[in-house]
Amino acid sequence: MFLMAAIGSAVGLGNIWRFPYVAYENGGGAFLVPYIVALLTAGIPILWFDLAFGHRFRGSTPLAFRRLDKRFESIGWFKVGVNFFIAIYYAAIIAWAALYTIKSVNHAWGDDPESYFMKDFLNADPSSTYSGNVVWSILIVMILVWLLCIVTLATDINKGIGKMTSIFLPLLAVMFIILVVRALFLPGAVDGLNAFFTPNWSVLSDPHVWIAAYGQIFFSLSIGFGIMITYASYLKPRTNLTNTGMVTAFANSSFEVLAGIGVFATLGYMAAQQGVQVDEVASSGIGLAFIAFPTIINLMPLGGLFGILFFGSLFLAGITSLISIMEVVISAVADKFDIERRRAAVYTGTVMAVLSCFLFSTASGLVTLDIMDKFTNNIGIVFGAVCALLTVGWITGRRREMEQHINAVSSVRVGPFWQFLTFAATPVLLIYFLANEIITLINEGYEGYSSTQIGLFGWAVVAVMLIGSFVMPLIPFRGAQYLDGLATSDYGVPTGGREKGAPNPLAAGK
């Protein structure tokens, strides 16, 4: 059950929606090099770390860091803040997928999916900091998305994650493979594939390409911002963490590369039709998937049916990912204030839903989403990951403990090389890339957006995360039982914590 939940969290919109546009904006084929490096040197090692940390300290992310050392509860709350902001914009993309499921019936996007997406569907207004022009179809579907997720989390997450993932993830994979195969036979597809697989080596000297690669790995694998820590806290005392991590990582990255193949093959076709270069074909990077896949669907027999199945499955895969993101926030609130899960889901989910609908259902929503995605991933996730690794590895000196915990429960054993990658090489690289990213954003801005837009939806978001991370630890945990020490077996495997009565959202089917 946990493996399906983990794959459901990792595989979804991040692969199909985010990876192609991040690759497109960061050198195409050149992006694959830092992406693979990031997967092997940081993605898998940190995924193992997150699973081991959550399994060892067995609590919501802030509680797990408090159990590590009460001085570092703030790191957990920073990660909760990252999840909060990802969730509020993620719901908008899920709503787009739901609406495109309906629009697939009659190919409502017509012969120009890009123009339709920007003008007719989003009614995009990139110049406004906040537009009062509500796109009612998006607002209505976003409300329904939030209701579905809140009800699922407030009642029984087992059925919500397990059943939806087990049914619709395979369906999404089948539909996706069919679409990609069709894209490969489009005129000009080879040019697109060449753009995807031929590295521009000069781009590799750009630190921003590297930080984008690490940010994408963290985002799509659900590592570095508390999801896997929270999920691992619900596992049985003896669980094979390394096998689960490797299966999740390679399933995720295989899906992403497949997405890149399909999208870039389609971009090659679009470039051939317009007589331009592949890197000039799409003006909206962040909406690339909603331009490329309708283009393929237009050219397929029974395209409407495939569109319904594809976007419908994408919608449900997105729902499972959103539920996992919300779980980090809700479990933290439930632990902190000692309230039942249902109330935590309703109260917290309602706040997130209101803010989400307010920001992302208007004509300015695309710009807001683009900026918030940039800052939460390239700064928020990366900064939170660095703080966690340095704190566990060096400030508290628990490197050996994490290694022993993994080896006590897993078939693939780790050692000094894992410690080096996780606690030394990766933090050093991330600090360098993060510093360059922050300096560039300060000096050059982002995508030509106004300083007001970037300040409000970028820097202010990071500031809120930081302020929350300092304020929340000042509020005492209301449930004293949550602060109990962890009893351990002879092998260092925790036997306390979650087992003392906390709800287990992954217990069904065990």
C-alpha positions as CSV (number, residue, x, y, z in Angstrom):
1,M,0.0,0.0,0.0
2,F,2.8,2.4,0.9
3,L,4.6,1.7,-2.4
4,M,1.5,2.6,-4.4
5,A,1.0,5.8,-2.3
6,A,4.6,6.8,-2.8
7,I,4.4,6.2,-6.5
8,G,1.1,8.0,-6.7
9,S,2.7,11.0,-5.0
10,A,5.7,10.9,-7.3
11,V,4.1,10.1,-10.6
12,G,1.5,12.6,-11.8
13,L,1.4,16.2,-12.9
14,G,5.0,16.8,-11.9
15,N,6.1,14.4,-14.6
16,I,3.7,15.3,-17.4
17,W,3.1,18.9,-16.7
18,R,6.2,20.2,-15.0
19,F,9.2,18.2,-16.4
20,P,8.7,19.0,-20.1
21,Y,8.4,22.7,-19.6
22,V,11.3,22.9,-17.2
23,A,13.4,20.9,-19.7
24,Y,12.2,23.2,-22.5
25,E,13.2,26.3,-20.6
26,N,16.6,24.9,-19.5
27,G,18.3,23.8,-22.7
28,G,16.3,20.8,-23.8
29,G,18.7,17.9,-24.2
30,A,21.3,19.8,-22.0
31,F,18.9,19.5,-19.1
32,L,19.0,15.7,-19.1
33,V,22.6,15.7,-18.0
34,P,22.1,17.6,-14.7
35,Y,18.8,15.8,-14.3
36,I,20.4,12.4,-14.3
37,V,23.2,13.6,-12.1
38,A,20.7,15.0,-9.7
39,L,18.7,11.8,-9.7
40,L,21.7,9.6,-8.9
41,T,23.6,11.8,-6.5
42,A,20.7,13.5,-4.7
43,G,17.3,12.0,-5.7
44,I,17.8,8.4,-4.6
45,P,20.1,9.1,-1.6
46,I,17.8,11.9,-0.2
47,L,14.7,9.8,-0.8
48,W,16.3,7.1,1.3
49,F,17.2,9.7,3.9
50,D,13.6,11.1,4.0
51,L,12.2,7.6,4.4
52,A,14.6,6.7,7.1
53,F,14.1,9.9,9.0
54,G,10.3,9.6,8.9
55,H,10.5,6.0,9.9
56,R,12.9,6.6,12.7
57,F,11.2,9.6,14.3
58,R,7.6,8.7,13.4
59,G,5.6,11.9,13.3
60,S,4.4,14.7,11.1
61,T,7.4,16.6,9.7
62,P,7.6,19.3,12.5
63,L,7.2,16.6,15.2
64,A,9.8,14.4,13.6
65,F,12.3,17.3,13.7
66,R,11.3,18.1,17.3
67,R,12.0,14.5,18.3
68,L,15.4,14.8,16.6
69,D,16.0,18.0,18.7
70,K,13.5,20.5,19.9
71,R,15.6,23.3,18.6
72,F,15.0,22.2,15.0
73,E,11.2,21.9,14.9
74,S,11.3,25.1,12.7
75,I,12.8,23.1,9.8
76,G,9.7,20.9,9.8
77,W,7.4,23.9,9.7
78,F,9.4,25.4,6.9
79,K,8.7,22.3,4.9
80,V,5.0,22.5,5.9
81,G,5.0,26.0,4.4
82,V,6.5,24.7,1.1
83,N,3.7,22.1,0.9
84,F,1.1,24.7,1.7
85,F,2.0,26.9,-1.2
86,I,2.6,24.0,-3.6
87,A,-0.9,22.7,-2.8
88,I,-2.7,25.9,-3.5
89,Y,-1.3,26.3,-7.0
90,Y,-1.3,22.5,-7.8
91,A,-5.1,22.5,-7.4
92,A,-5.3,24.9,-10.4
93,I,-3.4,22.6,-12.7
94,I,-5.6,19.7,-11.6
95,A,-8.7,21.8,-12.5
96,W,-7.2,22.5,-15.9
97,A,-6.8,18.7,-16.5
98,A,-10.4,18.2,-15.4
99,L,-11.7,20.8,-17.8
100,Y,-9.6,19.5,-20.7
101,T,-11.1,16.1,-20.0
102,I,-14.5,17.6,-20.9
103,K,-13.1,19.7,-23.8
104,S,-11.6,16.5,-25.4
105,V,-15.1,15.4,-26.4
106,N,-15.3,18.0,-29.2
107,H,-11.6,19.1,-29.4
108,A,-12.6,22.5,-28.1
109,W,-9.1,23.8,-28.5
110,G,-9.5,23.6,-32.3
111,D,-6.5,23.8,-34.6
112,D,-4.4,26.2,-32.4
113,P,-4.2,24.7,-28.9
114,E,-1.6,27.3,-27.8
115,S,-3.8,30.3,-28.6
116,Y,-6.9,28.6,-27.2
117,F,-5.1,27.7,-23.9
118,M,-3.8,31.3,-23.4
119,K,-6.7,33.4,-24.7
120,D,-9.9,31.4,-24.6
121,F,-9.3,29.0,-21.7
122,L,-7.2,31.0,-19.2
123,N,-8.1,34.5,-20.5
124,A,-4.5,35.2,-19.5
125,D,-3.6,38.7,-18.4
126,P,0.2,38.6,-17.8
127,S,0.4,42.4,-17.0
128,S,-1.8,42.4,-14.0
129,T,-0.5,41.8,-10.5
130,Y,-4.0,40.6,-9.6
131,S,-6.9,40.5,-12.0
132,G,-10.4,40.6,-10.7
133,N,-11.6,38.9,-13.9
134,V,-12.7,35.5,-12.6
135,V,-12.6,32.6,-15.1
136,W,-15.7,30.9,-13.8
137,S,-15.2,27.5,-15.2
138,I,-11.8,27.2,-13.5
139,L,-13.2,28.5,-10.2
140,I,-16.0,26.0,-10.1
141,V,-13.8,23.1,-10.9
142,M,-11.2,24.2,-8.4
143,I,-13.9,24.3,-5.7
144,L,-14.8,20.7,-6.6
145,V,-11.2,19.6,-6.5
146,W,-10.8,21.0,-3.0
147,L,-14.0,19.4,-1.8
148,L,-12.9,16.0,-3.1
149,C,-9.5,16.3,-1.5
150,I,-10.8,17.6,1.9
151,V,-13.5,14.9,2.1
152,T,-10.9,12.2,1.2
153,L,-8.5,13.3,3.8
154,A,-11.2,13.8,6.4
155,T,-12.7,10.4,6.0
156,D,-10.4,7.6,4.8
157,I,-7.1,8.3,3.0
158,N,-6.6,4.6,2.5
159,K,-9.4,4.4,0.0
160,G,-8.6,7.8,-1.4
161,I,-5.0,7.1,-2.3
162,G,-4.8,3.4,-2.6
163,K,-7.8,2.7,-4.8
164,M,-7.5,5.7,-7.1
165,T,-3.8,5.1,-7.6
166,S,-4.1,1.4,-8.2
167,I,-6.8,2.0,-10.9
168,F,-6.0,5.2,-12.6
169,L,-2.2,5.2,-12.5
170,P,-1.9,2.2,-14.8
171,L,-4.6,3.7,-17.1
172,L,-2.7,6.9,-17.3
173,A,0.5,5.0,-18.1
174,V,-1.3,3.1,-21.0
175,M,-2.9,6.3,-22.4
176,F,0.3,8.2,-22.1
177,I,2.4,5.6,-23.9
178,I,-0.1,5.5,-26.8
179,L,0.1,9.3,-27.1
180,V,3.9,9.3,-27.0
181,V,4.0,6.5,-29.7
182,R,1.7,8.6,-31.9
183,A,3.8,11.7,-31.4
184,L,6.9,9.8,-32.6
185,F,5.4,9.3,-36.1
186,L,4.5,13.0,-36.6
187,P,6.3,14.9,-39.3
188,G,9.2,16.8,-37.7
189,A,9.2,14.6,-34.6
190,V,12.9,13.7,-35.2
191,D,13.8,17.4,-34.9
192,G,12.1,17.6,-31.6
193,L,13.8,14.5,-30.3
194,N,17.2,15.8,-31.5
195,A,16.5,19.0,-29.4
196,F,15.6,16.8,-26.4
197,F,18.5,14.3,-26.6
198,T,21.3,16.5,-28.0
199,P,23.0,18.4,-25.2
200,N,24.1,22.0,-25.6
201,W,27.2,21.6,-23.5
202,S,27.7,25.3,-23.0
203,V,24.4,25.5,-21.0
204,L,25.9,23.1,-18.4
205,S,28.0,25.9,-17.0
206,D,24.9,27.8,-16.0
207,P,24.1,27.1,-12.3
208,H,20.4,27.9,-13.0
209,V,20.1,24.9,-15.2
210,W,21.5,22.7,-12.3
211,I,19.2,24.2,-9.7
212,A,16.3,23.6,-12.0
213,A,17.3,20.0,-12.3
214,Y,17.7,19.4,-8.6
215,G,14.4,21.3,-8.0
216,Q,12.6,19.1,-10.5
217,I,14.0,15.9,-8.9
218,F,12.9,17.0,-5.5
219,F,9.5,18.1,-6.7
220,S,8.7,15.0,-8.7
221,L,10.1,12.5,-6.2
222,S,8.3,14.3,-3.3
223,I,11.6,14.6,-1.4
224,G,13.1,17.5,0.6
225,F,9.7,19.0,1.7
226,G,8.2,16.5,4.1
227,I,6.0,14.2,2.0
228,M,8.0,11.0,2.3
229,I,9.0,11.9,5.9
230,T,5.3,12.0,6.8
231,Y,4.3,8.9,4.8
232,A,7.2,6.9,6.2
233,S,6.1,7.7,9.8
234,Y,3.1,5.4,9.2
235,L,5.0,2.4,8.1
236,K,5.5,-0.8,10.1
237,P,8.6,-1.0,12.2
238,R,10.3,-3.3,9.7
239,T,9.9,-2.0,6.2
240,N,12.2,-2.3,3.2
241,L,13.0,1.4,2.7
242,T,15.7,1.2,0.0
243,N,13.7,-1.1,-2.3
244,T,10.7,1.1,-2.0
245,G,12.8,4.2,-2.7
246,M,14.5,2.7,-5.8
247,V,11.2,1.5,-7.3
248,T,9.6,4.9,-6.7
249,A,12.6,6.9,-8.1
250,F,13.0,4.9,-11.3
251,A,9.3,4.7,-12.0
252,N,9.1,8.5,-11.6
253,S,12.1,9.3,-13.8
254,S,11.1,6.8,-16.5
255,F,7.7,8.5,-16.7
256,E,9.3,12.0,-16.9
257,V,11.7,11.0,-19.7
258,L,8.8,9.5,-21.5
259,A,6.9,12.7,-21.1
260,G,9.8,14.6,-22.5
261,I,9.9,12.4,-25.5
262,G,6.2,12.9,-26.3
263,V,6.3,16.7,-25.7
264,F,9.5,17.3,-27.7
265,A,8.3,15.1,-30.6
266,T,5.2,17.2,-30.7
267,L,7.2,20.4,-30.5
268,G,9.2,19.2,-33.5
269,Y,5.9,18.7,-35.4
270,M,4.7,22.1,-34.4
271,A,8.0,23.7,-35.4
272,A,7.8,22.0,-38.8
273,Q,4.3,23.3,-39.4
274,Q,5.2,26.8,-38.5
275,G,8.7,26.8,-40.2
276,V,10.5,27.8,-37.0
277,Q,13.1,26.3,-34.7
278,V,12.0,23.9,-31.9
279,D,13.0,26.3,-29.2
280,E,10.7,29.0,-30.7
281,V,7.5,27.1,-31.0
282,A,5.8,27.6,-27.7
283,S,5.4,30.9,-25.9
284,S,3.9,29.4,-22.7
285,G,6.4,27.1,-21.0
286,I,4.3,26.4,-17.9
287,G,1.3,25.4,-20.0
288,L,3.3,23.3,-22.4
289,A,1.5,20.0,-21.7
290,F,-1.8,21.6,-22.4
291,I,-0.6,22.7,-25.8
292,A,1.5,19.6,-26.9
293,F,-0.9,16.8,-26.0
294,P,-4.0,18.4,-27.5
295,T,-2.0,18.8,-30.7
296,I,-1.3,15.0,-30.7
297,I,-5.0,14.2,-29.8
298,N,-6.1,16.3,-32.8
299,L,-4.1,13.9,-35.1
300,M,-5.3,10.6,-33.6
301,P,-8.2,8.4,-34.7
302,L,-10.7,8.4,-31.8
303,G,-8.8,11.4,-30.5
304,G,-11.7,12.5,-28.4
305,L,-11.8,9.2,-26.6
306,F,-8.1,9.2,-25.9
307,G,-8.3,12.8,-24.8
308,I,-11.0,11.9,-22.2
309,L,-9.1,8.9,-20.9
310,F,-5.7,10.8,-20.9
311,F,-6.8,14.0,-19.2
312,G,-9.2,12.2,-16.9
313,S,-6.4,9.9,-15.7
314,L,-4.1,12.9,-15.4
315,F,-6.7,14.6,-13.3
316,L,-6.9,11.7,-10.9
317,A,-3.2,11.2,-10.8
318,G,-3.0,14.9,-9.8
319,I,-5.6,14.4,-7.1
320,T,-3.5,11.6,-5.5
321,S,-0.4,13.9,-5.5
322,L,-2.4,16.8,-4.1
323,I,-3.7,14.6,-1.3
324,S,-0.1,13.6,-0.4
325,I,1.0,17.3,-0.3
326,M,-2.0,18.2,1.9
327,E,-1.3,15.3,4.2
328,V,2.0,17.0,5.3
329,V,0.1,20.1,6.3
330,I,-2.9,18.4,7.9
331,S,-0.8,15.9,9.9
332,A,1.3,18.7,11.2
333,V,-1.7,20.7,12.4
334,A,-3.3,17.6,13.9
335,D,-0.2,16.8,15.9
336,K,0.5,20.4,17.0
337,F,-3.0,21.2,18.3
338,D,-3.9,17.6,19.3
339,I,-7.1,17.6,17.2
340,E,-8.8,14.8,15.4
341,R,-7.8,14.3,11.8
342,R,-11.2,15.2,10.4
343,R,-11.2,18.6,12.0
344,A,-7.7,19.3,10.9
345,A,-8.5,18.3,7.3
346,V,-11.6,20.5,7.2
347,Y,-10.1,23.6,8.9
348,T,-6.7,23.5,7.1
349,G,-8.2,22.4,3.8
350,T,-10.7,25.2,3.8
351,V,-8.0,27.9,4.4
352,M,-6.0,26.5,1.6
353,A,-9.0,26.2,-0.8
354,V,-10.0,29.8,-0.2
355,L,-6.6,31.2,-0.9
356,S,-6.1,28.9,-3.9
357,C,-9.4,29.9,-5.6
358,F,-8.7,33.6,-4.9
359,L,-5.3,33.5,-6.5
360,F,-5.6,31.1,-9.4
361,S,-9.1,31.3,-10.8
362,T,-8.6,34.7,-12.3
363,A,-7.0,35.9,-15.5
364,S,-3.7,36.7,-13.7
365,G,-3.5,33.1,-12.3
366,L,-1.0,31.8,-14.8
367,V,1.6,34.5,-13.9
368,T,1.0,33.9,-10.2
369,L,1.4,30.2,-10.6
370,D,4.6,30.5,-12.7
371,I,6.2,32.8,-10.1
372,M,5.1,30.7,-7.1
373,D,6.2,27.5,-8.7
374,K,9.7,29.0,-9.4
375,F,10.2,30.2,-5.8
376,T,8.7,27.3,-3.9
377,N,10.8,24.8,-5.9
378,N,14.1,26.5,-6.7
379,I,14.4,28.2,-3.4
380,G,11.9,26.7,-0.9
381,I,12.4,23.0,-1.5
382,V,16.1,23.3,-2.0
383,F,16.6,25.5,1.1
384,G,14.6,23.2,3.3
385,A,16.5,20.2,2.0
386,V,19.9,21.8,2.8
387,C,18.8,22.7,6.3
388,A,17.6,19.2,7.0
389,L,20.7,17.5,5.7
390,L,23.1,19.8,7.5
391,T,21.2,19.6,10.7
392,V,20.8,15.8,10.8
393,G,24.2,15.1,9.4
394,W,26.5,17.7,11.1
395,I,24.8,19.8,13.8
396,T,23.3,16.8,15.6
397,G,25.8,14.3,14.1
398,R,23.2,11.6,13.4
399,R,24.7,10.4,10.1
400,R,25.7,7.0,11.4
401,E,22.3,6.6,13.1
402,M,20.5,7.1,9.8
403,E,22.8,4.7,8.0
404,Q,22.2,2.0,10.7
405,H,18.5,2.5,10.6
406,I,18.3,2.0,6.9
407,N,20.5,-1.1,7.1
408,A,18.5,-2.6,9.9
409,V,15.3,-2.7,7.9
410,S,16.3,-2.7,4.2
411,S,17.8,-5.3,1.8
412,V,20.1,-2.8,0.0
413,R,22.6,-1.6,2.5
414,V,24.2,1.8,2.5
415,G,27.5,3.0,3.8
416,P,30.1,5.8,3.7
417,F,29.4,6.6,0.1
418,W,25.8,7.2,0.8
419,Q,26.7,9.4,3.8
420,F,29.1,11.4,1.5
421,L,26.5,12.0,-1.1
422,T,23.7,12.8,1.3
423,F,25.4,14.9,3.9
424,A,28.4,16.4,2.1
425,A,28.4,16.5,-1.7
426,T,24.7,17.3,-2.2
427,P,24.5,20.1,0.4
428,V,27.6,21.8,-0.9
429,L,26.4,21.7,-4.5
430,L,22.9,22.9,-3.5
431,I,24.3,25.8,-1.4
432,Y,26.3,27.0,-4.4
433,F,23.4,26.6,-6.9
434,L,21.0,28.2,-4.5
435,A,23.2,31.2,-3.9
436,N,23.5,31.8,-7.6
437,E,19.8,31.5,-8.1
438,I,19.0,34.0,-5.4
439,I,21.5,36.5,-6.7
440,T,20.2,36.2,-10.2
441,L,16.6,36.6,-9.1
442,I,17.5,39.7,-7.1
443,N,19.5,41.3,-9.9
444,E,17.6,40.1,-13.0
445,G,14.1,39.2,-11.9
446,Y,12.2,36.3,-13.6
447,E,10.7,36.0,-17.0
448,G,10.3,39.8,-17.4
449,Y,7.6,39.9,-14.7
450,S,7.3,43.2,-12.7
451,S,9.0,43.6,-9.4
452,T,5.6,43.9,-7.8
453,Q,4.5,40.5,-9.2
454,I,7.8,38.8,-8.2
455,G,7.8,40.5,-4.8
456,L,4.3,39.5,-3.9
457,F,4.1,35.9,-5.3
458,G,7.8,35.0,-5.0
459,W,9.8,36.7,-2.2
460,A,6.8,37.2,0.0
461,V,5.9,33.5,-0.2
462,V,9.4,32.6,0.9
463,A,9.2,35.2,3.7
464,V,5.9,33.7,4.9
465,M,7.5,30.2,5.0
466,L,10.4,31.6,7.1
467,I,8.2,33.6,9.5
468,G,5.9,30.6,10.0
469,S,8.9,28.3,10.7
470,F,10.0,30.6,13.6
471,V,6.5,31.4,14.9
472,M,5.0,27.9,15.0
473,P,7.6,26.3,17.3
474,L,6.7,29.0,19.9
475,I,3.2,27.4,20.2
476,P,3.5,24.4,22.5
477,F,2.3,21.0,21.4
478,R,-1.0,20.4,23.1
479,G,-0.7,16.7,23.2
480,A,2.0,15.8,25.6
481,Q,2.0,12.2,24.3
482,Y,3.5,13.4,21.1
483,L,6.7,14.4,22.8
484,D,7.4,11.0,24.2
485,G,10.8,9.5,23.4
486,L,11.0,6.6,20.9
487,A,11.5,3.2,22.2
488,T,13.7,1.1,19.9
489,S,14.4,-2.6,19.3
490,D,17.8,-4.2,19.5
491,Y,18.4,-3.1,15.9
492,G,17.6,0.5,16.4
493,V,14.2,0.2,14.7
494,P,11.6,2.5,16.4
495,T,8.7,0.8,18.1
496,G,7.1,3.9,19.6
497,G,5.7,7.1,18.2
498,R,2.9,6.6,15.7
499,E,2.0,3.2,17.2
500,K,0.8,4.9,20.3
501,G,-2.6,5.7,18.8
502,A,-2.0,8.2,16.0
503,P,-4.2,7.6,12.9
504,N,-2.6,5.5,10.3
505,P,-3.7,6.6,6.8
506,L,-1.9,3.8,5.1
507,A,-3.1,0.9,7.2
508,A,-5.7,-0.6,5.0
509,G,-4.8,-3.7,3.1
510,K,-1.8,-4.5,5.3
